[in-house]
Amino acid sequence: MNKAKVVMFIFALAAILSMMSIGYAIAAESILGAIAGVVALCVIMMTGFKMKRKFREQGLL
């Protein structure tokens, strides 16, 4: 397993954790927590897709 796949795995794990935080915030009735989770998910996903494009251009994937 090369470095690019490990990095992409970490991004996927971070996205899953942010999705879980949205569910937890909803269960705890925290609107700010849910909004923060959605923002974190968007940032993580955008960064992950940019990194994937970068890796693909370099021929690492």
C-alpha positions in Angstrom: 0.0 0.0 0.0 1.6 3.3 -1.1 1.5 6.6 0.7 -1.2 8.0 -1.5 -3.7 5.3 -0.5 -2.8 5.7 3.2 -3.5 9.5 2.9 -6.8 8.8 1.2 -7.8 6.3 3.9 -7.1 9.0 6.5 -9.4 11.5 4.7 -12.1 8.8 4.4 -11.8 8.1 8.1 -12.0 11.8 9.0 -15.1 12.1 6.8 -16.8 9.2 8.5 -16.0 10.7 11.9 -17.5 14.1 10.9 -20.6 12.3 9.7 -20.8 10.6 13.1 -20.4 13.9 14.8 -23.4 15.3 12.9 -25.5 12.4 14.2 -24.3 12.8 17.7 -24.9 16.6 17.7 -28.5 16.0 16.5 -29.0 13.4 19.2 -27.7 15.9 21.8 -29.9 18.6 20.3 -27.0 20.9 19.6 -27.6 23.0 16.5 -24.2 24.6 16.6 -22.6 21.1 16.8 -24.5 19.9 13.8 -23.6 23.0 11.8 -20.0 22.6 12.7 -20.1 18.9 11.7 -21.5 19.8 8.3 -18.9 22.5 7.8 -16.1 20.0 8.8 -17.5 17.4 6.5 -17.5 19.8 3.5 -14.0 20.9 4.2 -12.7 17.4 4.6 -14.4 16.2 1.4 -13.2 19.1 -0.6 -9.7 18.7 0.6 -9.8 14.9 0.0 -11.0 15.4 -3.6 -8.3 18.0 -4.3 -5.7 15.7 -2.9 -7.0 12.8 -5.0 -6.8 14.9 -8.2 -3.2 15.9 -7.2 -2.2 12.3 -6.6 -3.8 11.2 -9.9 -1.9 13.9 -11.8 1.3 12.7 -10.3 0.5 9.1 -11.2 0.4 7.8 -7.6 -3.1 6.4 -7.8 
